[in-house]
Amino acid sequence: MMRSAGRQPYVCWQCLSRKEAGQHVALNARKGRVATLSTLASSPASSPASRPIRQWVNTLRLSHERRQGLSTSTSVLRKKTPEISDEALEDFALPLPQDLQHLQDSQPSGKKSKRSAQPSIRQRLKQWEAENPEPFNSIPSDFALPGRSINVLTSKRSDHMLEMGDIDKDNATVQIDDQDLIDTQVTPRVQAGDLLELTSEDWNIGVLAVCLGSFNGIDHFYAVTGKWFASTNAKSSFIVKNFITDPADLQPVIDALPSTVGDMSVMHELQKLRAGPTREHGAGLITKMLEFQNASQQIYHNNLERLSSPSRHIPEEEQLMTLGEIAGFLLPPKLKQSSTGFPPEALYAVYTVLLFEDAFFHSLGQGTAGPSSIIFHVTAGSDRENVARVERMVRDYYSFELLDRKSRREHDRLEPVLKQARLAIDHSRKMREWSSHGMLGPTTRVLPASTYSWSQDALTVISVMHMWAASDAFPRSSTYQWIGAAVLRALRRYQDAEVLDATVGWTFLQEIGWLMPWEIHARHSLRLPGLQVNRAGGLLPSPEEQQPAELAEDVLAPLRHDFSASTVYCIDAPNAKEIDDGVSLERTDKEGEYWIHVHIADPTSRIRPDSPLAKRAALMTQTSYLPGHVDKMISDEAVVEEFSLAPGRPSLTFSARLNEEGTLLDHKVTPGRIGDVVYITPQDVAAAVGPVDAGIPKVEAPDVVLEVGTPPSAEDEAPTRKMTKPDELSEQNVKDLEILSKLAAAIHKIRVQKGGVPIFLPSPNASFSLENARIEHTPSGFLACTNDPYISVKYSVSGGLHPIVDDLMGTANQIAALWCYERGIPIPYRTNLLAAQNEEALRAYTQDVIYPQLIAGKQPSLDQMRTLRNLLGGHDVAATPTFIYTMGVDIYTKATSPLRRYSDLLVHWQIQAALLEEHKRRGGSQSLVTRKFDKYNLKPPMDDKQAARLGLPFTASHLEDKVFPSLRVRERHAKNLGNFEGRQELILQALVRAWRFGEGPKGQVPEKFTYTVISAQHSCVRGKLDYFDLWAEIDLENLAAFSLIRDMRAGDVLTVELADVNVHMRKIVVKPVEFVQRGPERRRVLAEEEQEQEQEEGEGEEEEYIDVGHEVLQPEER
């Protein structure tokens, strides 16, 4: 059609295309220009009426091709560019705009155009539409839906264009579902006075802002651009704590806030109205932020040579590095401050440079030690080279005509790769159907595995496609997004895809056999250096793992106490392989008081902190229990067997003296050796001792099951040891277990009284079996997968196995933390950063809002959980402790699973060194205790020099600077993989197989669901289904015929149908059918009817007011 760009009109070349619906217009690989233009030359005849248009189009095409470098001479153009025929132009005979009408009027009047005798373009289009009743594929918007790639080449945005909706992404899944104290959020809580960079994940732009504080669960910020922001879920990877130290500097801006109500819809409306503090209100803050920004820019300019190419100056291997470590390679040492390293301004200069190379430097979040603790995943140099190599291959493929003969032979390398891939795709589609749901369909027939030989170029292209679609190496705003899409377009196998995005790239990798059809995206996207994913499942063993583990002599042998007089009860499932905890009871000479001994496996007594086994454990961080992909932290079964609890095995024993009310009277830590052991399941303990009143409310799990595939055989896995049944217990055993159960129940009640979570609600869980699936490795290293795994989804109760296990193991962890704190020993304490200062508010909020809902079996709302997290400050790991409110404990660490968690190994190594030092001092009679515990006056650990004198393997600074940054990232990885993203993908795989491909029992997936709206902002509505508590979206396309997005309310209950399920993106899209119940009416800012009424009454000249939550604000206050 005719368009106008400024004063120069032009014809949109896409309108000349006669492509089929859904087909992409692409550059011709061999001709080097738009293919559809040449197809219009169907006849040499021409009409005078169309000649000026034809000349204009040819001139435009010449100009376009010269700009693109597609032709260099007029002779080449004449040889390779045919004329556009009159018949072709008749099809597009559009009325010219007025400023070009002279072109039409200048034609000789004696010759009439055929146009008058033919239907108009509108009639032709209507006729074509009737003959081709296919759905219209709209051009993707520059503002893509969540998870989609966006247009950053023609739609640039600046920091002045950053809006509230760009930073407030409503995609968190905050909930209380366990006690692991690992926060999946990567941003530490910000407080009033902190400086941070507000960032947009979509556009890769950021702006410096100062936090004004949190009001009613919403954080408020004032940016250097003079704009006010509010957010419940703002993410930032760069935070400078206490940037503004004087509260008086913040007060003028806080006083000018247009509202502090806890409703984000109101905040969005107010920002649209340009409400908020003015630049005059924030002049002082803007000045300080500009000074910071200018100082950072000056450092950048002074070190331009190294900062302009950071990849050249950083080690080539893939690794995790802190911002402080990266700055050490890029900045001169003279910029360092004596005690704190590089100043924040210097770190910000490096940080902004790394964000421009976001495909190779991926920020994973900031720790508690300031900007220097921001940790980055650094891509390997070989991967960076592969990306550059494939980018050249793809560019040469689409610009073939520009190359001379020699270069063509040298650079025409993509076409053979495409031919190989097409053969593999076609072979796959004979067995499995391709789908747009981010996974392939189930097996329909079994054929012999393909024996294609893949070239080195092909493997290079596949590795880059893997980076794009599996590893998520390229952010949504990255310019490298085009590479994968261009390869998919050249394959000509994905015409049915709406958009050639990473989801299609994921299915391409599955179709060629690079990935399994049931692969879990999260296994690859949560990248961890040093751990290589095995594409057939699990992780590939490291070279160290393939060698027999070397164990040292037991360093604690002289200190071990003989516990053979006590019976140790190991309570676990019969097929558990890592028996790392047990408990025994010792009666005292005082009635009603007992010693509880929690015996923990003691691998650190023979595994040194610098051994290959320890380094591998540091990389793994903890055992991953993702169904189908269980990866053990210590993979050597002989080592696990050596340290699993059994008669005569060593233990590190944490002992608590308790009364019958559960009060802790005394504690100690003792290296020991156990004797008699009873292995028993939690269910048999409950059968032996009967019900125990621990004050835990009973909540029934929903009876919903989703099942696909052939169930595995019913034979139970053989027990790994002799299990004791209830009728095999002695009378003394039963009495011991009864007392232990009562003491554990008493401990639980105390913790609930101190703020501990009273109950964990059931949550959906997936079981997975590959018994009936087959994975065959081809000679080229690819995978041929036939049949499909069994997946069963049902609700399970979160929490532990039995009060004896849950509460007594928690007591052991508490004792380990208390024992180390009294001696000033730095260990990874588990912390709630703001719990101490918000204790009273936490108590009121949990007792009045959160816990009553949990007890009633209802999950609190997302806003309520965010408020709770704001009060807690999130969970973290630090060398200085805080009390853990949601567990009801004053101090806490993890020490009871050293065969499964690296943090527990760290605690054991530190305790071991302290025990040895105390033993040296007068035969153990002199303790290292230097202070008493006071939860309101918690002190930092001993300094590094003292720690070195005592022989501790880890100092506080080493833990904070070297160990904890990686530990945080790897623990979050394990939790996301096992508890959130990995589990969700398994559930969605089962849902697609049942809903889309009809697997499993009929009727297990309802035709309609009940849907509760959580939020209605930005480009979609988000809410939850009444089906495994799954999150789902209503996009604008499905909402269009139902309601305006502004009319949707949080709390609306709807009936919906499934519209799409994308396993790769972990996203469900639903289509609304009808309202069941309307939520509370949204607050409105200056209602339109009130405006109209004022105008009708002649009051328009009076001052205008905005009513928000009963706050009256005058215009100058906006």
Phi, psi and omega in degrees: 000167180279132177229168179230125176245099187068233179264353183259105178288153178209164177260129177288117186293338179293332180290343178275356183278138176251036182291157177290159180301132177089347182281141181274138174276120184229163174291137178291129186298325185262329183275335177078018178209181183296118187294325187291337179294316182291335182286349181279347182280085184255348182204143179284346183294155179213151177251145181301324183297328185266351186299314179301321179296318181296317179298319181295316179296317179296320178296317179298318181296317178300314179299317181297315183291326177293320178297324182275357182073025185271344175212149185239353182211157179294325180296320177296319180298317181295326182285328192244359183240099181288159176292151174273125186288159176296322181298322179293320181288334177302324181295338184236037181282092183257150176295136181281152174294165188298322183288353177243010184295337181295336177294322179284318185291338184281356181286149178301133186288342183285343182253126181259141179282151175291348187300323184293336181269359183246159179299154178290168181297324178296318178294319178297319180294318178296320178296317180296321180295322178291325180280341182232073185283064179254153180296144181280128177263107183286155177290130181303141180284152173298330179264091188285160175291162181306132178091347181271156174291155184236165182268105179250001181273316181256351179237083179278151177228147178251171180294337177289341180269357181296129181243170182300323180293340179285330184259338183262081181268116184275071183229017180278154176234064182283128178198161176261112182220000180192184181240026184280348175058034175250120184268122179283349174287142183256001182250123176293156181295135177264152180232168181304131180098348179284142173263136179212165173257115174282127186237154173250118178296331183288316191251358179054044173234155181215162179217138178289141180209158176250133177285128179269345181129175178249127181233119179055041176081004180242128177277139179243141184224153173235122190267162179294340177281358181085012182256146178264138179231152172222147183200148171260350188212036180294137179247138177214138177258001179228114182225130173249112183288144174056041177295318174255114185265339181260113180303335181296332179291334180273334192301318179301324180286319179298319180296336182266004178299134183289336180192153174233024178289156182271052182224110184292333178297324176294319180299318180296317180296320181294322179290326176298326179277007181060033175282168178119174181299144178274173177294333176293319178298321186257019184303317181297318179292319180298318180300314181292322178292322178293322176299318177297315182295317181293321177297321178294317179295324178295319176298321178298312182294325180290339182235037188298322186300315182277323183287337181285344178219070186297330184297332183288339188249007182245144180310148188286334188285153174294135183196167169261129180226142174280160178299325177297320179292319179295319179299328178298333178274338189252340184243152178290145181300336183296341178284345182292141171272152192305314188251335188249005180079211182290142178292160181302326180297319179292319179295325179291326176298316178292319182300314182294326177296317182294328179294331178288338176251049189292347177285340184240348175231108186248117181287132181249008176114167185247143176273202184266357185264024178087187184302331181296340181269001174300131184250137181242143166271121182257121181290144180296149179300325179296324177292321177298320178294321179297319179298314179297321181294314181291324177300318177295319180299317182289319178298317179296324180297317182274350180236041189298326186293339182284345187268144173283175187300317181296317180292327178297314179296327184278327189253349179281076187246350183279326184301316176299325177296316180298320179297316178299315182294322180296320178298316181293320179295314181298322178295319180297321185286350171284344182246328183223143178278135172285145177223161178271011186265017179074022175197159177274161177286170180292165180297130176252336175204159182246124178239159177301148180296143178290152181241034181296141176259119185266130180286169178294323176299319180297317180295325178294315178298317181296323179296322178288320175299324177295317177301320183286308191266332184256312184275350182054040182289334183257117178300165182301328183268004184288142177288347178282354179301332185291334187299308181298318180297322180294321177296315180298322180294321180291336179291331180058039178236358186234041179294336182280351180284135180294317179223137178275078184251190184296333177297317177293322176299324178296314180291330174300315179296328177287321183291326181275357178088011177286324178237154176291149178297338179252023182297153179259117182302320184298335179297332183259326183287331177271081189281136178227116179301144179092345179242117182258124181291131173276117184295346176266003178126138178074207180241152175284139180292144176282162177303325179295324182291336182279353176258149178300136181290138178257121180253139180277178175288153181290107183287341182261007183306317181292343185262356191287137177262142181274113178258022184293343180284346182252148174270127180262127181257114177260108188255109183196174179292152183295335181262008177295136183255338180253095181267090187250005177211150177203165184223144176225163184240135176233121178281145179255176179282359179250128182299132176085005177238141185219153167262123172259123179252118176259110184266124183242139176306146189237066180290334184293343178293342181231358176248118182278150183300336182256013181280158176304324179295320179291321179294322177295320178296324178296324178291317181288322181072313177196161178293134178260130183248029176299125182307130181087349184218049180288124179235120184273144177296315173252103188276344180286108183297330179294322178292316179299316179296325181297326186252349176299143186296131178198163179308131178085358182275153178284156177212156167252115192254126177255119189244138179231131173266122186233153166261179186291344176275357179087012181282133179281118183259327182200165180205159178197163176234129187222127168291137184214181175219126187268161179245259183292132181231134174245119176264126186209149180275158176301323180295322179287329174297314180298322179292327183282322186259348181080181182294142178237128182276097176259006181074020181267117179298149179265129178232126181279137177283137178304140182269071180235133182227136173236124189219128176223154179089175180274122181299147177291169179299151187282356182292127178287150177294138184296138177301148180274356181199172180287116179267144180262129178271161182304321182284354177265353180285144175281168179298322179293321177301315181296317179298318178300313182294326178295314180295317178299320179295318180293319178294321178296321178296320179295319177298318181298318180296321179297318182294322177295320178297331180269007175113000181296150179297126185285334184199148175250125185285155176299148179223154180291140180223150182244134170254152193216137179219133177257017185302322184259001177265159183229131177239119180243133178270126178278163180302332181274003178091009178268178187241134172247109187248126177235158187060184188217154181288160173270131178231130176233129181243127176205168179280144174224154182279125178286169181105203187257202188265318185198151178309325179300318181285307185301301191280328179284327174292322175298322177296319178298319177296322179295319180294319178301316179293316181296317181299317180289321181297317181299336180257001180071024184277126178284126177219169176284087175287146173269132190229150162251112193296326185244009186297322184295313183285339181250023188301313182294317178296321178298315181298315181294317185290318180290318183288330184264332188242306191281303189293323176302324179291319178298316180297327178279000179083022183242135177281127177302159183290165180297318178297321179294321179290327176291321176299318178298317180295322177298322179288324180283330187083007182081169177263143178209177177238134185206162179278347175247128188277163164224168176278154183255103187295314187289352172255351180068033179236149183278335181203147189203145169215188177238124184216002190260002180223061183290345175276352185233347183224132180290325179300326177292324175298319178302315179298316181297318179298318180294316179296319180302314180297320179292321177298318179295321178294318178295325179294326179293328186277100176056041176066027177092002182279344180256119182272158175270005182298128182236352183201162178259157183276131174219110188295342179264001180216061183277131186255156177290165181287177179299157180287170186295323181296317179294320178299320179294322179296326181278353179081020177292135181290339183228126173273167181297316182292325178294320178297312184292321187270327188249322189267310188295320179305313179291321181300317180300311184297315185288326175293319177297321177302311183296320181290316178300318183291315185274327188253338186235278190293314179296315179297320181295321179296321177297318179296318181290326174301314179297321180296316180295317180296326179279316186281311186275324186247003171070027179279159174079181181300142179293143176084000181286338172253113183298152175289327180229148182236158170267131189233127179251123182286129176262318179208154178223086182219163174061235189255007181199168174256135179241143180193191183235143175272156175274038184223099182058026177054037183281137173285145178212157180241151167246109181279173184296327180297316181280342179273340191306314184274004186247313184194159169283146183295331181289342179269354177279143184234147170297130183101351175299139175246126185232159164264130184226163173239153176292131175253323180198149173228122179245104183292319182299318180270357182054054185221139174243133175246132181238160179246123181290143179249310180200158174281137172259319181204137178271140177283178179300143183297136181290147174296139180245142180257110179054075184305142184298323181292330177291323177298314181298319181296321180295320180294319180295327182273004177075025182258013185295336182278349179282169182295144182263139183236152174246127180255110180230110177056038179068018174259127181259118184241131179277161186305320182292349179267000184286000000 
